[in-house]
Amino acid sequence: MVIRVSDLEASRAFYSKALVPLGYEELLSYPGFIGFGVEGKPDFWLREGTPGEAVHVAFGTDRATVDRFHDAAMAAGGRDNGEPGVREIYHPHYYGAFVLDPDGHNIEAVCHQSA
């Protein structure tokens, strides 16, 4: 997944903190690009440029990590777009949290398993 961001350094600062509970870290950087991933494999990229329409990115995990992600993302300067909780509108065990990044992209951590 690649998302465009208006300020690469501001986004780097946000994602470097917000994604820690998910096990993500910055793995690669090139002029205009930063790659985050787990276990040495970048799969989430920031590309500097003019963001188009805001995107929604969801990272699957467990419920406790959903909570930690929300806390970390808020502490990193994210804007709350949905506190951790069950959202039965999607399905009975859908547990997620939503945070807006510096460009307004909706970043979610979600668990699809029962407690």
PETAPE-V498716 format. One line per field, one symbol per residue. ss: DSSP state (H for helix, E for strand, - for the rest). phi: phi as a letter, one per 20 degrees, with the letter a starting at -180 (. if undefined). burial: + if it has 9 or more other ideal C-beta (glycine too) atoms within 8 Angstrom, else -. A space follows every 50 residues. Layout:
BEGIN
ss->???
phi->???
burial->???
END
This chain:
BEGIN
ss->-EEEE--HHHHHHHHHHH-HHH--EEEEEE--EEEEEE--EEEEEEEE-- -----EEEEE--HHHHHHHHHHHHH---EEEEEEEE--------EEEEEE -----EEEEEE----
phi->.ccecfcffffgffffefegfenebfdbbcgnccddaclmdfccddcfre feffdddddfadfffgffggfffffeofdfcqfgrfcfgeagdfcbbcce egdnfedcdbcddfg
burial->--++++-+-+++++++++++++-++++-----++++++---+++++++-- +--+--+-+-+-+-++++++++++-+-+-+-+-+--+-----++++++++ +++-+++++++----
END
